[in-house]
Amino acid sequence: MLDLVQATVRPLLLDEQVLEVAYKLYLKAPKASLPAISIQTLVQQTGKSPLQCRNAIVEANTLGRFPNCELHP
């Protein structure tokens, strides 16, 4: 039962600010098998920590709410 509650609540906890900026960077990235997103650029544009930015993208990707990409410093 707890897993069901977590699965329902978790999408509501996604950091929309980070994901919006990350998606813009994703669209601007050179087209490759996996477009690359710079964590440092994301940090500068959002004011969040590198770990928060990385975790937001990974979590959203795991939930199927962000496309596959590479993350680099």
Secondary structure, DSSP 4 states (H G I P E B T S, - for coil): -HHHHHHHHGGGGS-HHHHHHHHHHHHHSPPSSS-EEEHHHHHHHH---HHHHHHHHHHHHHTTSS---EEE-
